[in-house]
Amino acid sequence: MRIMQITPEAGYKLDITFDDGQRGLFDVAPYLECDAFRPLKDVAEFKRIRNGGYYVEWACGADLSADTLASHLLQLV
């Protein structure tokens, strides 16, 4: 599964579209207390996400795989 588009949204959520047409929101907030993700509390840093296709990553070293994102995807209303 490949990430086609990812957009950071308010409340530490990511709007994600996968190559199979699946689309939804992923909530990063629960991860923010982990050391690797703590720098993302700075909203400007959170917005500097990079799409690696099969993962997303930030300059601070935090990353999430496409599988993790897809397995915890919240449906858009």
C-alpha distances in whole Angstrom, upper triangle without the diagonal:
4,7,9,12,14,17,20,22,25,25,23,20,17,16,12,10,7,7,7,10,10,12,14,16,16,19,20,23,23,22,25,28,26,27,24,23,27,27,25,28,29,27,28,26,23,23,22,19,17,13,12,9,7,10,13,16,20,23,24,22,20,16,13,10,7,7,11,10,9,11,14,13,17,17,19,23
4,6,9,11,15,17,20,23,24,21,19,15,14,10,9,6,5,8,10,10,12,14,15,15,19,19,23,23,22,24,27,25,27,23,22,26,26,23,26,27,25,25,23,21,20,19,16,14,10,9,5,5,8,11,14,18,21,22,20,18,15,13,10,7,9,12,11,10,13,15,14,17,18,19,23
4,6,7,11,14,16,20,21,18,15,12,11,7,6,5,6,9,10,10,10,12,13,13,16,16,20,21,20,22,25,24,25,22,20,23,23,20,23,24,22,22,20,18,17,16,13,11,7,8,5,6,7,8,12,15,18,20,19,17,13,11,9,7,10,12,9,9,13,14,13,15,16,17,20
4,7,10,14,16,20,22,19,16,13,11,8,6,5,6,9,9,10,10,12,14,15,18,18,22,24,23,24,28,27,28,24,23,26,25,22,25,25,22,22,21,19,17,17,14,12,8,9,7,9,11,11,14,17,20,22,21,19,16,15,13,10,13,15,13,12,16,17,15,17,17,17,20
4,7,10,13,17,18,16,14,10,8,6,5,7,9,12,11,11,9,11,12,13,16,16,20,22,21,22,26,25,26,23,21,24,23,19,22,22,19,19,18,16,14,14,11,10,8,10,9,11,11,10,13,15,18,21,20,18,16,14,14,11,15,16,12,13,17,17,14,16,16,15,18
4,7,10,13,15,13,10,6,6,5,6,9,12,14,13,12,10,10,10,10,13,13,16,18,18,19,22,22,23,20,18,20,19,16,18,18,16,16,15,12,10,11,8,9,7,10,10,12,11,9,11,13,16,18,18,16,13,12,13,11,14,14,11,12,16,15,12,14,15,14,17
4,6,10,12,11,9,6,5,7,9,12,15,17,15,14,11,11,9,10,12,12,15,18,18,18,22,22,23,20,17,19,18,15,16,16,13,13,13,10,8,10,8,10,10,13,13,15,14,11,13,13,16,18,18,16,15,14,15,14,17,16,13,15,18,16,14,14,15,13,16
4,7,9,7,6,5,6,9,12,15,18,20,18,17,14,12,9,10,10,10,12,15,15,15,18,19,20,18,15,16,15,11,13,13,9,10,11,7,6,8,8,10,11,15,16,17,14,11,12,12,15,16,17,15,14,14,16,15,18,16,13,16,18,16,14,14,16,14,17
4,7,6,5,6,7,10,13,17,20,22,19,18,14,12,9,10,10,10,12,15,16,15,19,20,22,20,16,17,17,13,13,13,10,11,13,9,8,12,11,14,15,18,19,20,18,15,16,15,18,19,20,17,17,16,18,18,20,18,15,17,19,16,14,13,14,13,15
4,6,6,9,10,14,17,20,24,25,23,21,17,14,11,11,10,11,11,14,15,14,18,20,21,20,16,17,16,13,12,12,9,11,13,10,10,13,14,17,18,22,22,23,21,17,18,17,19,20,21,19,19,18,21,21,22,20,17,19,21,18,16,15,16,14,16
4,6,9,11,15,18,21,25,26,24,21,18,14,11,10,8,9,7,11,13,12,15,17,19,18,15,15,15,11,10,12,9,12,13,10,11,15,15,18,19,22,23,23,21,18,18,17,20,19,20,18,18,17,20,20,22,19,16,19,19,16,15,14,16,15,16
4,7,10,13,17,19,23,24,22,20,17,14,10,9,6,5,6,9,10,9,13,14,16,15,11,12,12,9,8,10,8,11,11,7,9,12,12,15,16,19,20,20,17,14,14,13,16,16,17,14,14,14,17,17,19,16,13,16,17,14,13,13,16,15,17
4,7,9,13,16,19,20,19,16,13,10,6,5,5,6,7,10,11,12,15,16,18,17,13,15,15,11,12,13,11,13,13,10,10,13,12,14,15,18,18,18,16,13,14,14,18,18,18,15,14,13,15,15,16,14,11,13,15,12,10,10,12,12,14
4,6,10,12,16,17,16,14,10,8,5,5,7,7,10,13,13,14,17,18,20,17,14,16,16,13,14,15,12,14,13,10,9,12,10,12,11,14,14,15,13,10,12,13,16,17,17,14,13,11,13,12,14,13,9,11,14,11,9,10,12,11,14
4,7,10,14,15,13,11,7,6,5,7,9,11,14,16,16,17,21,21,23,21,18,20,20,16,18,18,15,16,16,13,12,14,12,13,12,15,14,15,14,12,15,16,19,20,20,17,16,14,15,13,15,14,10,11,14,12,9,9,10,9,12
4,7,10,12,10,8,6,6,6,7,11,12,16,17,17,19,22,22,24,21,19,21,21,18,20,21,18,19,18,15,14,15,12,12,10,13,11,12,11,10,14,16,19,21,20,17,15,12,12,10,12,12,8,9,12,11,8,10,10,10,14
4,7,8,7,6,4,7,9,11,14,16,19,21,21,22,26,25,27,24,22,25,25,21,23,24,21,22,21,18,17,18,15,14,11,13,11,12,13,12,16,18,22,23,22,20,17,15,14,10,13,14,10,10,13,13,10,12,11,11,15
4,5,6,5,6,9,11,12,16,17,21,22,21,24,27,26,28,25,23,26,26,23,25,26,24,24,23,20,19,19,16,15,11,12,9,10,11,12,16,19,22,24,23,20,17,14,12,9,11,12,10,8,12,13,11,13,13,14,17
4,5,7,9,13,15,16,20,21,25,26,25,27,30,29,31,27,26,29,29,26,29,29,27,27,26,23,22,22,19,17,13,13,10,11,13,15,18,21,25,27,25,23,19,17,14,11,13,15,13,11,15,17,14,17,16,17,20
4,6,9,12,15,17,20,22,26,26,26,28,31,30,32,29,28,31,31,28,31,32,29,30,29,26,24,25,21,20,16,17,13,13,15,17,21,24,28,29,27,25,21,18,16,12,13,16,14,11,14,16,14,16,15,16,19
4,6,10,13,15,19,21,25,26,26,28,31,31,33,30,28,31,31,28,30,30,28,28,28,25,23,24,21,20,17,18,14,15,17,18,21,24,28,29,28,25,22,19,17,14,15,17,14,12,15,16,13,14,12,13,16
4,7,10,12,16,18,21,22,23,25,28,28,30,27,25,28,29,25,27,28,26,27,26,23,22,23,20,19,16,17,14,14,16,16,20,23,26,28,26,23,20,17,15,12,12,14,11,8,11,12,9,11,9,10,13
4,7,10,13,16,19,20,21,23,26,26,28,26,23,26,26,23,24,25,23,24,23,20,19,20,18,18,15,17,15,15,15,15,19,21,25,26,25,22,19,16,15,12,13,14,11,9,12,12,8,9,7,7,11
4,7,10,13,16,17,18,20,23,23,26,24,21,23,24,20,21,23,20,22,22,18,17,19,17,18,16,18,16,16,16,15,18,20,24,24,24,21,18,15,15,13,13,13,9,9,11,9,6,5,5,5,9
4,6,10,12,14,15,16,20,20,23,21,18,20,21,17,18,19,17,19,19,15,15,17,15,16,15,18,17,16,15,14,16,18,21,22,21,18,16,14,14,13,14,12,9,9,11,9,6,5,6,7,10
4,6,9,10,11,13,16,17,19,17,14,17,18,14,16,18,16,18,17,13,14,16,13,15,14,16,16,15,13,12,14,15,19,19,18,15,13,11,12,11,12,9,6,8,9,6,5,6,9,10,13
4,6,7,9,10,13,14,17,16,13,14,16,12,13,15,14,17,16,12,14,16,14,16,16,18,19,18,15,14,15,15,19,18,18,14,14,12,14,14,14,11,9,11,12,8,8,8,11,12,15
4,6,6,7,10,11,13,12,9,11,12,9,10,13,12,14,13,9,12,14,12,15,15,17,18,17,14,12,12,12,16,15,15,11,11,10,13,13,14,11,10,13,13,10,11,12,15,16,18
4,5,5,8,10,13,13,9,10,12,9,9,12,11,15,14,11,13,16,15,18,19,21,22,21,18,15,15,15,17,16,16,13,14,13,16,17,18,14,13,16,16,13,13,13,17,17,19
4,6,7,9,12,12,10,11,13,12,11,15,15,18,16,14,17,19,17,20,20,22,23,21,18,16,16,16,19,17,17,13,14,13,16,17,17,13,13,16,15,12,13,14,17,19,21
4,6,6,9,9,6,8,11,9,10,13,14,17,14,12,15,17,15,17,18,19,21,19,16,14,13,13,16,14,13,10,11,10,14,16,16,12,12,16,15,12,14,16,19,21,23
4,5,8,8,5,5,8,7,7,10,11,14,12,10,14,15,15,17,19,21,22,21,18,15,14,13,15,12,13,10,12,13,16,18,19,16,15,19,18,16,17,18,21,22,25
4,6,8,7,6,9,10,9,13,15,17,15,14,18,19,18,21,22,24,25,24,20,18,17,16,17,14,15,12,14,15,19,21,21,18,18,21,20,18,20,21,24,25,28
4,6,5,6,10,10,11,14,16,18,15,14,18,18,17,19,21,22,23,22,18,17,15,14,15,12,12,10,12,13,16,19,19,16,17,20,19,17,20,21,25,26,29
4,6,5,8,10,11,14,16,18,15,14,18,18,17,19,21,22,24,22,19,17,15,13,14,10,10,9,12,14,17,21,21,18,19,23,22,20,23,24,28,29,32
4,6,7,9,11,13,15,16,13,12,16,15,14,16,18,18,20,19,15,14,11,10,10,7,7,5,9,11,14,18,19,16,17,20,20,19,21,23,26,27,30
4,6,6,8,10,12,13,10,9,13,13,12,14,16,17,20,19,15,12,10,9,10,8,8,6,8,10,14,17,18,15,15,19,19,17,18,20,23,24,27
4,5,6,8,11,13,10,10,14,14,14,17,19,21,23,22,19,16,13,11,12,9,11,9,12,14,18,20,22,18,18,22,22,20,21,22,26,26,29
4,5,6,9,10,7,8,11,11,12,15,18,20,22,22,18,15,12,9,9,7,10,9,12,15,19,21,23,20,19,23,24,22,22,24,27,27,29
4,5,6,8,5,5,8,9,10,13,16,18,20,20,16,13,11,8,10,8,10,9,11,13,17,19,21,18,17,20,21,19,19,20,23,23,26
4,6,9,8,7,10,12,13,17,19,21,24,23,20,17,15,12,13,11,14,12,15,16,20,21,23,20,19,22,23,20,20,21,24,23,26
4,5,5,6,9,10,12,16,19,21,24,24,21,17,15,12,12,11,14,13,16,18,21,23,25,22,21,24,25,23,23,23,26,25,27
4,5,5,6,9,11,15,17,20,22,23,20,16,15,12,13,13,16,14,16,17,21,22,24,22,19,23,24,21,21,21,23,22,24
4,5,5,7,10,13,16,19,22,23,20,16,14,11,12,12,15,15,16,18,21,22,25,23,21,24,26,24,23,23,25,24,26
4,5,5,8,11,14,17,20,21,17,13,11,8,8,8,11,11,13,15,19,20,23,21,19,22,24,22,22,23,25,24,27
4,5,6,10,13,16,18,18,15,11,10,7,9,10,12,10,11,13,16,17,20,18,16,19,21,18,18,19,21,21,23
4,5,9,12,15,17,18,15,12,11,9,11,12,14,13,13,15,17,18,21,19,17,20,22,20,19,19,21,20,22
4,7,10,13,15,17,14,10,9,6,8,10,12,12,12,14,17,17,21,19,17,20,23,21,20,22,23,22,25
4,7,10,12,13,10,7,6,5,8,10,11,10,9,11,13,14,17,16,14,17,19,18,17,19,21,20,24
4,6,9,11,9,6,5,6,8,11,11,11,9,11,12,13,16,16,14,17,20,19,18,20,22,22,25
4,6,8,6,5,7,9,12,14,13,12,10,10,10,10,14,14,12,14,17,17,16,19,20,20,24
4,6,5,5,7,10,13,15,13,13,10,10,9,9,13,14,13,15,18,18,18,21,22,23,27
4,6,7,10,14,16,18,16,15,12,11,9,8,11,13,12,13,16,17,16,19,20,21,25
4,7,10,14,17,18,16,14,11,9,6,5,8,10,10,11,13,15,15,19,20,21,25
4,7,10,13,15,12,10,7,6,4,5,8,9,9,11,13,14,14,18,19,21,24
4,7,11,12,10,9,6,5,7,7,11,10,9,12,15,14,14,17,19,20,24
4,7,8,7,6,4,7,9,11,14,13,12,15,17,17,17,20,22,23,26
4,5,6,6,6,9,12,14,17,16,15,18,20,19,19,21,24,24,27
4,5,7,9,13,15,18,21,19,18,22,24,23,23,25,28,28,31
4,6,9,13,16,18,21,19,19,22,23,22,23,25,28,28,31
4,6,10,13,16,18,16,17,20,21,21,22,24,27,28,31
4,7,10,14,15,13,13,17,18,17,18,21,24,25,28
4,7,10,12,10,10,14,15,15,16,19,22,23,26
4,7,8,6,7,10,11,11,13,16,18,20,24
4,5,5,6,9,10,11,12,16,18,20,24
4,5,5,6,9,10,10,14,16,18,21
4,5,5,6,9,10,14,16,18,22
4,6,5,6,9,12,15,17,21
4,6,6,6,10,12,14,18
4,6,5,9,11,13,17
4,6,9,11,15,18
4,6,10,13,16
4,6,9,12
4,6,9
4,6
4
